[in-house]
Amino acid sequence: DVYKRQIMDTITITMSSKGRVEWVINAERAFTARSDKEIGMIDVDALYTDKNNEQTHITSSQGMYDVNKRHLLLMDNVIIRKPADNQEIFTDLMHYFDETKLAVSPGDVEIRGQNYTIEAGRLEYNLASNTYDFTDRVKVDL
């Protein structure tokens, strides 16, 4: 059997945990990748709502979602805006693992807040506990 790739004009993916919608992911164009369980996306616009109903807005040029693994991969011009924390995060690659609620940027990342900027070579962000772990060439400007 040869798998036929499906192409869609727009797509919305909703991810829930314990009956509560956490993620709403929209893309202008989407396509199936190696199987119908892997969805490639172009012009991604996502909204994450945490347990306190605080929202985080995320955009990227490209993305991939693995339905079975609940793994979201965002690529190229990833911008994460956290209005409640007055914070923006910039990177080119971000993995989100829904099972562990962990977002990982394995490359250069910059976080801008109201009175600070943090640059690092790697970021791990736990969405459940709202904690950050920066490694690899960390630079802080206050």
The first five atom37 places (N, CA, C, CB, O) and aatype in JSON, in Angstrom:
{
  "aatype": [3, 19, 18, 11, 1, 5, 9, 12, 3, 16, 9, 16, 9, 16, 12, 15, 15, 11, 7, 1, 19, 6, 17, 19, 9, 2, 0, 6, 1, 0, 13, 16, 0, 1, 15, 3, 11, 6, 9, 7, 12, 9, 3, 19, 3, 0, 10, 18, 16, 3, 11, 2, 2, 6, 5, 16, 8, 9, 16, 15, 15, 5, 7, 12, 18, 3, 19, 2, 11, 1, 8, 10, 10, 10, 12, 3, 2, 19, 9, 9, 1, 11, 14, 0, 3, 2, 5, 6, 9, 13, 16, 3, 10, 12, 8, 18, 13, 3, 6, 16, 11, 10, 0, 19, 15, 14, 7, 3, 19, 6, 9, 1, 7, 5, 2, 18, 16, 9, 6, 0, 7, 1, 10, 6, 18, 2, 10, 0, 15, 2, 16, 18, 3, 13, 16, 3, 1, 19, 11, 19, 3, 10],
  "atom_mask": [
    [1, 1, 1, 1, 1],
    [1, 1, 1, 1, 1],
    [1, 1, 1, 1, 1],
    [1, 1, 1, 1, 1],
    [1, 1, 1, 1, 1],
    [1, 1, 1, 1, 1],
    [1, 1, 1, 1, 1],
    [1, 1, 1, 1, 1],
    [1, 1, 1, 1, 1],
    [1, 1, 1, 1, 1],
    [1, 1, 1, 1, 1],
    [1, 1, 1, 1, 1],
    [1, 1, 1, 1, 1],
    [1, 1, 1, 1, 1],
    [1, 1, 1, 1, 1],
    [1, 1, 1, 1, 1],
    [1, 1, 1, 1, 1],
    [1, 1, 1, 1, 1],
    [1, 1, 1, 0, 1],
    [1, 1, 1, 1, 1],
    [1, 1, 1, 1, 1],
    [1, 1, 1, 1, 1],
    [1, 1, 1, 1, 1],
    [1, 1, 1, 1, 1],
    [1, 1, 1, 1, 1],
    [1, 1, 1, 1, 1],
    [1, 1, 1, 1, 1],
    [1, 1, 1, 1, 1],
    [1, 1, 1, 1, 1],
    [1, 1, 1, 1, 1],
    [1, 1, 1, 1, 1],
    [1, 1, 1, 1, 1],
    [1, 1, 1, 1, 1],
    [1, 1, 1, 1, 1],
    [1, 1, 1, 1, 1],
    [1, 1, 1, 1, 1],
    [1, 1, 1, 1, 1],
    [1, 1, 1, 1, 1],
    [1, 1, 1, 1, 1],
    [1, 1, 1, 0, 1],
    [1, 1, 1, 1, 1],
    [1, 1, 1, 1, 1],
    [1, 1, 1, 1, 1],
    [1, 1, 1, 1, 1],
    [1, 1, 1, 1, 1],
    [1, 1, 1, 1, 1],
    [1, 1, 1, 1, 1],
    [1, 1, 1, 1, 1],
    [1, 1, 1, 1, 1],
    [1, 1, 1, 1, 1],
    [1, 1, 1, 1, 1],
    [1, 1, 1, 1, 1],
    [1, 1, 1, 1, 1],
    [1, 1, 1, 1, 1],
    [1, 1, 1, 1, 1],
    [1, 1, 1, 1, 1],
    [1, 1, 1, 1, 1],
    [1, 1, 1, 1, 1],
    [1, 1, 1, 1, 1],
    [1, 1, 1, 1, 1],
    [1, 1, 1, 1, 1],
    [1, 1, 1, 1, 1],
    [1, 1, 1, 0, 1],
    [1, 1, 1, 1, 1],
    [1, 1, 1, 1, 1],
    [1, 1, 1, 1, 1],
    [1, 1, 1, 1, 1],
    [1, 1, 1, 1, 1],
    [1, 1, 1, 1, 1],
    [1, 1, 1, 1, 1],
    [1, 1, 1, 1, 1],
    [1, 1, 1, 1, 1],
    [1, 1, 1, 1, 1],
    [1, 1, 1, 1, 1],
    [1, 1, 1, 1, 1],
    [1, 1, 1, 1, 1],
    [1, 1, 1, 1, 1],
    [1, 1, 1, 1, 1],
    [1, 1, 1, 1, 1],
    [1, 1, 1, 1, 1],
    [1, 1, 1, 1, 1],
    [1, 1, 1, 1, 1],
    [1, 1, 1, 1, 1],
    [1, 1, 1, 1, 1],
    [1, 1, 1, 1, 1],
    [1, 1, 1, 1, 1],
    [1, 1, 1, 1, 1],
    [1, 1, 1, 1, 1],
    [1, 1, 1, 1, 1],
    [1, 1, 1, 1, 1],
    [1, 1, 1, 1, 1],
    [1, 1, 1, 1, 1],
    [1, 1, 1, 1, 1],
    [1, 1, 1, 1, 1],
    [1, 1, 1, 1, 1],
    [1, 1, 1, 1, 1],
    [1, 1, 1, 1, 1],
    [1, 1, 1, 1, 1],
    [1, 1, 1, 1, 1],
    [1, 1, 1, 1, 1],
    [1, 1, 1, 1, 1],
    [1, 1, 1, 1, 1],
    [1, 1, 1, 1, 1],
    [1, 1, 1, 1, 1],
    [1, 1, 1, 1, 1],
    [1, 1, 1, 1, 1],
    [1, 1, 1, 0, 1],
    [1, 1, 1, 1, 1],
    [1, 1, 1, 1, 1],
    [1, 1, 1, 1, 1],
    [1, 1, 1, 1, 1],
    [1, 1, 1, 1, 1],
    [1, 1, 1, 0, 1],
    [1, 1, 1, 1, 1],
    [1, 1, 1, 1, 1],
    [1, 1, 1, 1, 1],
    [1, 1, 1, 1, 1],
    [1, 1, 1, 1, 1],
    [1, 1, 1, 1, 1],
    [1, 1, 1, 1, 1],
    [1, 1, 1, 0, 1],
    [1, 1, 1, 1, 1],
    [1, 1, 1, 1, 1],
    [1, 1, 1, 1, 1],
    [1, 1, 1, 1, 1],
    [1, 1, 1, 1, 1],
    [1, 1, 1, 1, 1],
    [1, 1, 1, 1, 1],
    [1, 1, 1, 1, 1],
    [1, 1, 1, 1, 1],
    [1, 1, 1, 1, 1],
    [1, 1, 1, 1, 1],
    [1, 1, 1, 1, 1],
    [1, 1, 1, 1, 1],
    [1, 1, 1, 1, 1],
    [1, 1, 1, 1, 1],
    [1, 1, 1, 1, 1],
    [1, 1, 1, 1, 1],
    [1, 1, 1, 1, 1],
    [1, 1, 1, 1, 1],
    [1, 1, 1, 1, 1],
    [1, 1, 1, 1, 1]
  ],
  "atom_positions": [
    [[0.82, -1.2, 0.0], [0.0, 0.0, 0.0], [0.86, 1.25, 0.0], [-0.93, 0.0, 1.21], [1.82, 1.37, 0.77]],
    [[0.51, 2.16, -0.85], [1.17, 3.46, -0.9], [0.24, 4.47, -0.26], [1.53, 3.86, -2.36], [-0.92, 4.6, -0.65]],
    [[0.76, 5.17, 0.74], [-0.05, 6.14, 1.45], [-0.22, 7.39, 0.59], [0.59, 6.51, 2.81], [0.76, 7.92, 0.07]],
    [[-1.47, 7.86, 0.44], [-1.75, 9.07, -0.33], [-1.83, 10.25, 0.62], [-3.06, 8.93, -1.13], [-2.62, 10.26, 1.56]],
    [[-1.03, 11.24, 0.35], [-0.98, 12.44, 1.17], [-2.24, 13.28, 0.94], [0.28, 13.26, 0.87], [-2.66, 13.49, -0.19]],
    [[-2.82, 13.76, 2.03], [-4.0, 14.61, 1.96], [-3.59, 16.05, 2.24], [-5.09, 14.14, 2.96], [-2.79, 16.3, 3.14]],
    [[-4.14, 16.99, 1.47], [-3.84, 18.4, 1.65], [-5.15, 19.12, 2.0], [-3.18, 19.02, 0.38], [-6.18, 18.89, 1.36]],
    [[-5.09, 20.0, 3.02], [-6.27, 20.72, 3.46], [-5.97, 22.22, 3.45], [-6.71, 20.26, 4.88], [-4.83, 22.63, 3.68]],
    [[-6.98, 23.03, 3.18], [-6.77, 24.48, 3.17], [-6.6, 25.02, 4.58], [-7.95, 25.18, 2.5], [-5.69, 25.82, 4.81]],
    [[-7.42, 24.61, 5.51], [-7.3, 25.06, 6.9], [-7.58, 23.87, 7.81], [-8.27, 26.25, 7.21], [-8.21, 22.89, 7.42]],
    [[-7.09, 23.99, 9.05], [-7.31, 22.93, 10.02], [-7.33, 23.54, 11.42], [-6.22, 21.81, 9.9], [-6.64, 24.52, 11.69]],
    [[-8.12, 22.94, 12.29], [-8.11, 23.28, 13.71], [-7.94, 21.99, 14.5], [-9.43, 24.04, 14.13], [-8.68, 21.03, 14.29]],
    [[-6.97, 21.98, 15.39], [-6.72, 20.84, 16.27], [-7.0, 21.28, 17.69], [-5.24, 20.3, 16.12], [-6.51, 22.33, 18.12]],
    [[-7.78, 20.51, 18.42], [-8.09, 20.81, 19.81], [-7.52, 19.71, 20.67], [-9.63, 20.97, 20.03], [-7.75, 18.52, 20.42]],
    [[-6.77, 20.1, 21.71], [-6.2, 19.13, 22.65], [-6.79, 19.39, 24.03], [-4.64, 19.22, 22.68], [-6.77, 20.52, 24.52]],
    [[-7.3, 18.33, 24.65], [-7.92, 18.45, 25.97], [-7.25, 17.52, 26.97], [-9.42, 18.13, 25.89], [-6.71, 16.48, 26.6]],
    [[-7.28, 17.92, 28.24], [-6.82, 17.08, 29.34], [-7.87, 17.11, 30.43], [-5.42, 17.55, 29.88], [-8.29, 18.18, 30.86]],
    [[-8.28, 15.95, 30.87], [-9.28, 15.82, 31.94], [-10.54, 16.62, 31.63], [-8.69, 16.28, 33.27], [-11.11, 17.26, 32.52]],
    [[-10.96, 16.59, 30.37], [-12.19, 17.25, 29.96], [-12.1, 18.75, 29.75], [0.0, 0.0, 0.0], [-13.11, 19.38, 29.42]],
    [[-10.93, 19.34, 29.91], [-10.75, 20.77, 29.74], [-9.89, 21.04, 28.51], [-10.1, 21.39, 31.0], [-8.81, 20.47, 28.36]],
    [[-10.38, 21.9, 27.63], [-9.62, 22.25, 26.42], [-8.41, 23.08, 26.84], [-10.51, 23.04, 25.39], [-8.55, 24.12, 27.48]],
    [[-7.22, 22.61, 26.47], [-5.98, 23.34, 26.76], [-5.42, 24.02, 25.53], [-4.94, 22.39, 27.34], [-4.93, 25.15, 25.61]],
    [[-5.49, 23.35, 24.39], [-4.9, 23.87, 23.15], [-5.96, 23.97, 22.07], [-3.75, 22.97, 22.69], [-6.78, 23.08, 21.9]],
    [[-5.92, 25.08, 21.33], [-6.64, 25.22, 20.06], [-5.59, 25.68, 19.06], [-7.87, 26.25, 20.17], [-5.04, 26.78, 19.17]],
    [[-5.31, 24.81, 18.09], [-4.24, 25.06, 17.12], [-4.87, 25.21, 15.74], [-3.18, 23.89, 17.13], [-5.55, 24.3, 15.26]],
    [[-4.65, 26.35, 15.12], [-5.15, 26.62, 13.77], [-3.98, 26.72, 12.81], [-6.01, 27.91, 13.74], [-2.89, 27.16, 13.19]],
    [[-4.22, 26.31, 11.57], [-3.2, 26.46, 10.52], [-3.9, 26.83, 9.21], [-2.35, 25.15, 10.36], [-4.98, 26.33, 8.9]],
    [[-3.24, 27.71, 8.46], [-3.8, 28.14, 7.17], [-3.8, 27.02, 6.14], [-3.0, 29.32, 6.63], [-4.72, 26.91, 5.32]],
    [[-2.77, 26.17, 6.19], [-2.7, 25.01, 5.3], [-2.21, 23.83, 6.12], [-1.77, 25.27, 4.06], [-1.42, 23.99, 7.05]],
    [[-2.68, 22.68, 5.76], [-2.26, 21.48, 6.47], [-2.17, 20.32, 5.5], [-3.23, 21.15, 7.63], [-2.78, 20.34, 4.43]],
    [[-1.4, 19.31, 5.89], [-1.24, 18.13, 5.04], [-0.85, 16.96, 5.92], [-0.18, 18.38, 3.92], [-0.24, 17.14, 6.97]],
    [[-1.2, 15.78, 5.49], [-0.75, 14.6, 6.2], [0.68, 14.32, 5.78], [-1.66, 13.37, 5.93], [1.06, 14.55, 4.63]],
    [[1.48, 13.83, 6.72], [2.9, 13.58, 6.45], [3.09, 12.11, 6.1], [3.77, 13.98, 7.68], [2.57, 11.63, 5.09]],
    [[3.84, 11.38, 6.94], [4.12, 9.97, 6.65], [2.9, 9.08, 6.83], [5.24, 9.48, 7.54], [2.86, 7.97, 6.29]],
    [[1.91, 9.56, 7.58], [0.65, 8.82, 7.76], [-0.44, 9.82, 8.07], [0.77, 7.74, 8.9], [-0.17, 11.02, 8.19]],
    [[-1.66, 9.35, 8.2], [-2.74, 10.26, 8.54], [-2.72, 10.64, 10.02], [-4.08, 9.63, 8.2], [-3.56, 11.42, 10.46]],
    [[-1.77, 10.12, 10.79], [-1.61, 10.47, 12.21], [-0.56, 11.56, 12.42], [-1.22, 9.23, 13.02], [-0.35, 12.01, 13.55]],
    [[0.1, 11.99, 11.35], [1.06, 13.09, 11.39], [0.54, 14.2, 10.49], [2.49, 12.62, 10.95], [0.34, 14.02, 9.29]],
    [[0.33, 15.37, 11.1], [-0.26, 16.47, 10.38], [0.75, 17.61, 10.29], [-1.56, 16.95, 11.06], [1.16, 18.18, 11.3]],
    [[1.15, 17.94, 9.06], [2.02, 19.08, 8.83], [1.18, 20.34, 8.7], [0.0, 0.0, 0.0], [0.05, 20.28, 8.21]],
    [[1.73, 21.48, 9.14], [0.95, 22.71, 9.13], [1.8, 23.88, 8.64], [0.39, 23.01, 10.53], [3.01, 23.92, 8.88]],
    [[1.16, 24.82, 7.97], [1.79, 26.05, 7.51], [1.03, 27.22, 8.14], [1.79, 26.15, 5.92], [-0.2, 27.2, 8.21]],
    [[1.76, 28.24, 8.6], [1.18, 29.42, 9.26], [0.32, 29.0, 10.46], [0.33, 30.24, 8.26], [-0.91, 29.04, 10.41]],
    [[1.0, 28.6, 11.5], [0.36, 28.07, 12.71], [0.02, 29.22, 13.66], [1.27, 27.03, 13.4], [0.82, 30.13, 13.88]],
    [[-1.18, 29.16, 14.22], [-1.65, 30.13, 15.2], [-2.35, 29.34, 16.3], [-2.63, 31.21, 14.55], [-3.42, 28.78, 16.09]],
    [[-1.72, 29.29, 17.49], [-2.23, 28.43, 18.56], [-2.53, 29.23, 19.82], [-1.23, 27.31, 18.87], [-1.94, 30.29, 20.06]],
    [[-3.45, 28.71, 20.61], [-3.8, 29.31, 21.89], [-3.78, 28.22, 22.95], [-5.2, 30.02, 21.83], [-4.47, 27.21, 22.83]],
    [[-2.96, 28.45, 24.0], [-2.89, 27.53, 25.13], [-3.53, 28.2, 26.33], [-1.41, 27.11, 25.44], [-3.23, 29.36, 26.63]],
    [[-4.42, 27.49, 27.02], [-5.08, 28.0, 28.22], [-4.7, 27.1, 29.38], [-6.63, 28.06, 28.03], [-4.97, 25.9, 29.37]],
    [[-4.07, 27.7, 30.41], [-3.62, 26.89, 31.55], [-4.75, 26.66, 32.55], [-2.43, 27.57, 32.24], [-5.88, 27.1, 32.34]],
    [[-4.44, 25.98, 33.64], [-5.46, 25.6, 34.62], [-6.06, 26.81, 35.34], [-4.86, 24.65, 35.65], [-7.14, 26.71, 35.93]],
    [[-5.37, 27.97, 35.29], [-5.89, 29.21, 35.88], [-6.58, 30.09, 34.84], [-4.76, 29.98, 36.54], [-6.89, 31.25, 35.1]],
    [[-6.81, 29.52, 33.65], [-7.43, 30.21, 32.52], [-6.59, 31.35, 31.96], [-8.77, 30.74, 32.92], [-7.12, 32.22, 31.27]],
    [[-5.28, 31.37, 32.25], [-4.39, 32.33, 31.61], [-4.02, 31.8, 30.23], [-3.12, 32.59, 32.48], [-3.73, 30.61, 30.07]],
    [[-4.02, 32.69, 29.25], [-3.8, 32.25, 27.88], [-2.42, 32.65, 27.37], [-4.87, 32.83, 26.97], [-1.89, 33.7, 27.7]],
    [[-1.87, 31.76, 26.55], [-0.6, 31.98, 25.87], [-0.86, 31.83, 24.38], [0.5, 30.98, 26.36], [-1.46, 30.85, 23.94]],
    [[-0.42, 32.82, 23.6], [-0.63, 32.82, 22.15], [0.68, 32.47, 21.47], [-1.16, 34.21, 21.65], [1.72, 33.05, 21.78]],
    [[0.64, 31.52, 20.53], [1.85, 31.03, 19.87], [1.64, 31.05, 18.36], [2.2, 29.59, 20.36], [0.61, 30.6, 17.85]],
    [[2.63, 31.57, 17.65], [2.6, 31.53, 16.19], [3.92, 30.96, 15.68], [2.34, 32.94, 15.59], [4.96, 31.07, 16.33]],
    [[3.85, 30.34, 14.51], [5.06, 29.86, 13.83], [4.77, 29.72, 12.34], [5.55, 28.5, 14.43], [3.61, 29.64, 11.93]],
    [[5.83, 29.69, 11.56], [5.66, 29.54, 10.11], [5.25, 28.13, 9.74], [6.95, 29.92, 9.38], [4.48, 27.93, 8.8]],
    [[5.77, 27.13, 10.49], [5.48, 25.73, 10.18], [5.26, 24.95, 11.47], [6.62, 25.09, 9.35], [5.67, 25.37, 12.56]],
    [[4.6, 23.81, 11.33], [4.41, 22.95, 12.48], [4.12, 21.53, 12.05], [0.0, 0.0, 0.0], [3.84, 21.26, 10.89]],
    [[4.19, 20.62, 13.02], [3.87, 19.22, 12.79], [3.23, 18.7, 14.07], [5.15, 18.37, 12.39], [3.71, 18.97, 15.17]],
    [[2.14, 17.95, 13.94], [1.5, 17.37, 15.1], [1.38, 15.87, 14.9], [0.1, 18.01, 15.35], [0.82, 15.41, 13.91]],
    [[1.91, 15.1, 15.87], [1.8, 13.65, 15.86], [0.65, 13.28, 16.78], [3.15, 12.97, 16.31], [0.75, 13.42, 18.0]],
    [[-0.44, 12.8, 16.2], [-1.67, 12.51, 16.94], [-1.43, 11.43, 17.99], [-2.77, 12.06, 15.97], [-1.87, 11.58, 19.13]],
    [[-0.75, 10.35, 17.64], [-0.54, 9.25, 18.58], [0.34, 9.63, 19.75], [0.07, 8.07, 17.86], [0.08, 9.23, 20.89]],
    [[1.39, 10.4, 19.49], [2.34, 10.77, 20.55], [1.95, 12.06, 21.28], [3.73, 10.93, 19.96], [2.54, 12.41, 22.3]],
    [[0.94, 12.78, 20.74], [0.51, 14.07, 21.29], [1.73, 15.0, 21.4], [-0.17, 13.89, 22.7], [1.98, 15.64, 22.43]],
    [[2.47, 15.04, 20.3], [3.7, 15.83, 20.21], [3.49, 16.92, 19.16], [4.94, 14.93, 19.85], [3.18, 16.64, 18.0]],
    [[3.65, 18.17, 19.59], [3.53, 19.31, 18.7], [4.93, 19.88, 18.46], [2.57, 20.39, 19.3], [5.66, 20.16, 19.41]],
    [[5.28, 20.04, 17.21], [6.57, 20.59, 16.8], [6.29, 21.89, 16.05], [7.38, 19.56, 15.92], [5.56, 21.9, 15.06]],
    [[6.88, 22.99, 16.52], [6.73, 24.28, 15.86], [8.09, 24.72, 15.35], [6.13, 25.34, 16.83], [9.09, 24.61, 16.06]],
    [[8.12, 25.24, 14.1], [9.39, 25.57, 13.44], [9.29, 26.92, 12.74], [9.78, 24.48, 12.43], [8.22, 27.32, 12.27]],
    [[10.41, 27.6, 12.7], [10.57, 28.84, 11.95], [9.73, 29.98, 12.52], [10.19, 28.62, 10.49], [8.49, 29.95, 12.5]],
    [[10.42, 30.97, 13.03], [9.78, 32.17, 13.56], [8.73, 31.87, 14.63], [9.14, 32.95, 12.43], [7.6, 32.36, 14.56]],
    [[9.1, 31.07, 15.6], [8.2, 30.74, 16.7], [8.16, 31.92, 17.67], [8.64, 29.41, 17.43], [9.2, 32.34, 18.19]],
    [[6.96, 32.44, 17.91], [6.78, 33.55, 18.85], [5.71, 33.13, 19.85], [6.38, 34.88, 18.1], [4.6, 32.75, 19.48]],
    [[6.07, 33.21, 21.12], [5.17, 32.84, 22.2], [4.91, 34.1, 23.02], [5.77, 31.69, 23.09], [5.83, 34.7, 23.56]],
    [[3.65, 34.48, 23.11], [3.26, 35.68, 23.86], [2.46, 35.27, 25.08], [2.45, 36.66, 22.96], [1.43, 34.6, 24.98]],
    [[2.96, 35.69, 26.25], [2.3, 35.4, 27.53], [1.86, 36.73, 28.14], [3.25, 34.6, 28.51], [2.6, 37.32, 28.94]],
    [[0.67, 37.22, 27.79], [0.23, 38.54, 28.25], [0.16, 38.67, 29.77], [-1.12, 38.85, 27.66], [0.49, 39.73, 30.3]],
    [[-0.26, 37.63, 30.48], [-0.37, 37.71, 31.94], [0.98, 37.97, 32.6], [-0.98, 36.42, 32.49], [1.05, 38.59, 33.65]],
    [[2.07, 37.48, 31.96], [3.42, 37.67, 32.49], [4.16, 38.79, 31.78], [4.21, 36.38, 32.38], [5.33, 39.05, 32.07]],
    [[3.48, 39.46, 30.83], [4.09, 40.52, 30.03], [5.41, 40.01, 29.43], [4.33, 41.79, 30.88], [6.46, 40.63, 29.61]],
    [[5.33, 38.87, 28.73], [6.51, 38.16, 28.27], [6.35, 37.69, 26.83], [6.81, 36.97, 29.19], [5.26, 37.28, 26.42]],
    [[7.44, 37.74, 26.07], [7.48, 37.18, 24.73], [8.71, 36.3, 24.61], [7.5, 38.3, 23.64], [9.78, 36.63, 25.12]],
    [[8.55, 35.15, 23.94], [9.64, 34.2, 23.74], [9.82, 34.03, 22.24], [9.34, 32.82, 24.45], [8.85, 33.86, 21.5]],
    [[11.08, 34.07, 21.79], [11.39, 33.95, 20.37], [12.37, 32.8, 20.17], [11.98, 35.28, 19.82], [13.38, 32.7, 20.88]],
    [[12.07, 31.92, 19.21], [12.96, 30.8, 18.89], [12.62, 30.31, 17.48], [12.84, 29.64, 19.94], [11.66, 30.79, 16.87]],
    [[13.39, 29.37, 16.98], [13.09, 28.8, 15.66], [12.63, 27.35, 15.72], [14.31, 28.9, 14.78], [12.25, 26.76, 14.71]],
    [[12.66, 26.76, 16.92], [12.24, 25.37, 17.05], [11.73, 25.12, 18.47], [13.42, 24.4, 16.71], [12.42, 25.39, 19.45]],
    [[10.51, 24.6, 18.56], [9.91, 24.31, 19.87], [9.15, 22.99, 19.77], [8.96, 25.47, 20.33], [8.3, 22.8, 18.89]],
    [[9.47, 22.09, 20.7], [8.75, 20.83, 20.84], [7.82, 20.96, 22.04], [9.73, 19.61, 21.02], [8.21, 21.49, 23.07]],
    [[6.59, 20.47, 21.91], [5.69, 20.41, 23.06], [5.23, 18.96, 23.22], [4.46, 21.38, 22.89], [4.7, 18.36, 22.28]],
    [[5.44, 18.42, 24.41], [5.07, 17.04, 24.73], [3.89, 17.09, 25.69], [6.28, 16.23, 25.35], [4.06, 17.43, 26.86]],
    [[2.7, 16.76, 25.2], [1.49, 16.93, 25.99], [1.46, 16.03, 27.22], [0.29, 16.66, 25.14], [0.94, 16.43, 28.27]],
    [[1.99, 14.84, 27.12], [1.97, 13.91, 28.25], [2.68, 14.47, 29.48], [2.62, 12.58, 27.85], [2.22, 14.29, 30.61]],
    [[3.8, 15.16, 29.26], [4.58, 15.72, 30.37], [4.36, 17.23, 30.54], [6.05, 15.44, 30.16], [4.89, 17.82, 31.48]],
    [[3.6, 17.85, 29.63], [3.36, 19.31, 29.64], [4.67, 20.09, 29.55], [2.59, 19.71, 30.92], [4.8, 21.17, 30.14]],
    [[5.62, 19.54, 28.82], [6.94, 20.14, 28.7], [7.15, 20.7, 27.29], [8.03, 19.1, 29.03], [6.93, 20.01, 26.29]],
    [[7.57, 21.97, 27.24], [7.95, 22.6, 25.98], [9.47, 22.74, 25.98], [7.25, 24.0, 25.8], [10.06, 23.22, 26.94]],
    [[10.11, 22.31, 24.89], [11.56, 22.31, 24.8], [11.99, 23.03, 23.53], [12.12, 20.86, 24.83], [11.54, 22.7, 22.43]],
    [[12.86, 24.0, 23.7], [13.51, 24.64, 22.57], [14.98, 24.26, 22.62], [13.31, 26.21, 22.59], [15.71, 24.76, 23.47]],
    [[15.43, 23.36, 21.73], [16.81, 22.86, 21.8], [17.84, 23.82, 21.21], [16.91, 21.54, 21.11], [19.04, 23.52, 21.23]],
    [[17.4, 24.95, 20.68], [18.31, 25.91, 20.07], [18.19, 27.27, 20.71], [0.0, 0.0, 0.0], [17.59, 27.41, 21.78]],
    [[18.75, 28.26, 20.07], [18.75, 29.61, 20.62], [17.34, 30.1, 20.92], [19.43, 30.58, 19.67], [16.41, 29.89, 20.14]],
    [[17.21, 30.74, 22.07], [15.93, 31.28, 22.52], [16.16, 32.61, 23.2], [15.22, 30.29, 23.47], [17.18, 32.82, 23.86]],
    [[15.2, 33.51, 23.04], [15.26, 34.82, 23.7], [13.91, 35.08, 24.35], [15.62, 35.96, 22.68], [12.86, 34.9, 23.73]],
    [[13.95, 35.5, 25.61], [12.73, 35.87, 26.34], [12.84, 37.34, 26.69], [12.54, 34.99, 27.64], [13.84, 37.79, 27.25]],
    [[11.8, 38.09, 26.35], [11.75, 39.51, 26.68], [10.6, 39.75, 27.64], [11.6, 40.38, 25.41], [9.46, 39.39, 27.37]],
    [[10.93, 40.36, 28.77], [9.93, 40.76, 29.74], [9.92, 42.27, 29.87], [0.0, 0.0, 0.0], [10.62, 42.97, 29.13]],
    [[9.15, 42.77, 30.81], [9.02, 44.21, 30.97], [10.36, 44.87, 31.29], [8.02, 44.51, 32.06], [10.65, 45.94, 30.76]],
    [[11.18, 44.25, 32.15], [12.44, 44.87, 32.56], [13.63, 43.94, 32.4], [12.35, 45.32, 33.99], [14.64, 44.11, 33.09]],
    [[13.54, 42.99, 31.52], [14.65, 42.04, 31.37], [14.61, 41.36, 30.0], [14.59, 40.98, 32.47], [13.59, 41.33, 29.31]],
    [[15.77, 40.81, 29.64], [15.91, 39.96, 28.46], [16.8, 38.79, 28.86], [16.51, 40.75, 27.23], [17.83, 38.98, 29.5]],
    [[16.39, 37.58, 28.48], [17.18, 36.39, 28.74], [17.44, 35.72, 27.4], [16.46, 35.41, 29.73], [16.52, 35.5, 26.61]],
    [[18.72, 35.39, 27.15], [19.09, 34.63, 25.96], [19.74, 33.34, 26.42], [20.05, 35.44, 25.02], [20.5, 33.33, 27.4]],
    [[19.45, 32.25, 25.73], [20.03, 30.95, 26.09], [20.11, 30.08, 24.85], [19.19, 30.25, 27.2], [19.48, 30.35, 23.84]],
    [[20.91, 29.02, 24.96], [21.06, 28.06, 23.87], [20.04, 26.95, 23.94], [0.0, 0.0, 0.0], [19.89, 26.18, 22.99]],
    [[19.32, 26.85, 25.08], [18.29, 25.82, 25.26], [17.32, 26.26, 26.35], [18.95, 24.44, 25.62], [17.71, 26.89, 27.33]],
    [[16.05, 25.92, 26.16], [15.02, 26.23, 27.13], [14.12, 25.03, 27.32], [14.2, 27.45, 26.69], [13.69, 24.4, 26.35]],
    [[13.83, 24.71, 28.57], [12.77, 23.76, 28.91], [11.76, 24.51, 29.76], [13.33, 22.48, 29.66], [12.12, 25.12, 30.77]],
    [[10.5, 24.46, 29.35], [9.44, 25.17, 30.06], [8.36, 24.18, 30.43], [8.87, 26.33, 29.2], [7.76, 23.55, 29.56]],
    [[8.09, 24.05, 31.73], [7.05, 23.15, 32.22], [5.76, 23.96, 32.34], [7.44, 22.5, 33.6], [5.65, 24.84, 33.2]],
    [[4.8, 23.67, 31.48], [3.55, 24.42, 31.48], [2.71, 24.12, 32.72], [2.76, 24.11, 30.23], [1.95, 24.98, 33.15]],
    [[2.83, 22.93, 33.29], [2.04, 22.57, 34.47], [2.48, 23.37, 35.69], [2.16, 21.06, 34.74], [1.64, 23.82, 36.47]],
    [[3.79, 23.54, 35.87], [4.31, 24.23, 37.05], [4.74, 25.67, 36.75], [5.48, 23.47, 37.62], [5.11, 26.41, 37.67]],
    [[4.69, 26.07, 35.47], [5.11, 27.41, 35.04], [6.55, 27.71, 35.44], [4.17, 28.47, 35.63], [6.86, 28.79, 35.94]],
    [[7.44, 26.72, 35.22], [8.86, 26.88, 35.56], [9.73, 26.75, 34.32], [9.28, 25.83, 36.62], [9.41, 26.02, 33.39]],
    [[10.83, 27.49, 34.33], [11.78, 27.51, 33.22], [13.1, 26.9, 33.65], [11.99, 28.94, 32.72], [13.49, 26.98, 34.81]],
    [[13.79, 26.27, 32.69], [15.16, 25.8, 32.89], [15.95, 26.23, 31.66], [15.21, 24.22, 33.1], [15.73, 25.73, 30.55]],
    [[16.89, 27.17, 31.85], [17.73, 27.67, 30.77], [19.09, 27.03, 30.88], [17.84, 29.21, 30.81], [19.64, 26.9, 31.97]],
    [[19.66, 26.64, 29.74], [21.02, 26.11, 29.72], [21.72, 26.59, 28.46], [21.02, 24.56, 29.79], [21.09, 27.13, 27.55]],
    [[23.03, 26.4, 28.42], [23.86, 26.65, 27.24], [23.95, 28.13, 26.89], [23.32, 25.88, 26.06], [23.1, 28.66, 26.18]],
    [[24.98, 28.78, 27.39], [25.26, 30.18, 27.07], [24.15, 31.12, 27.53], [25.47, 30.34, 25.57], [23.63, 31.91, 26.73]],
    [[23.77, 31.05, 28.77], [22.7, 31.9, 29.31], [23.21, 33.32, 29.55], [22.14, 31.3, 30.63], [24.27, 33.52, 30.15]],
    [[22.46, 34.3, 29.07], [22.81, 35.71, 29.25], [21.55, 36.43, 29.73], [23.36, 36.35, 27.91], [20.48, 36.29, 29.13]],
    [[21.68, 37.2, 30.82], [20.56, 37.94, 31.38], [20.9, 39.42, 31.39], [20.23, 37.44, 32.82], [21.95, 39.83, 31.87]],
    [[19.99, 40.24, 30.84], [20.11, 41.7, 30.89], [18.94, 42.25, 31.68], [20.15, 42.32, 29.45], [17.78, 42.01, 31.34]],
    [[19.25, 43.0, 32.75], [18.22, 43.59, 33.58], [18.17, 45.08, 33.41], [18.45, 43.25, 35.04], [17.35, 45.75, 34.04]]
  ]
}
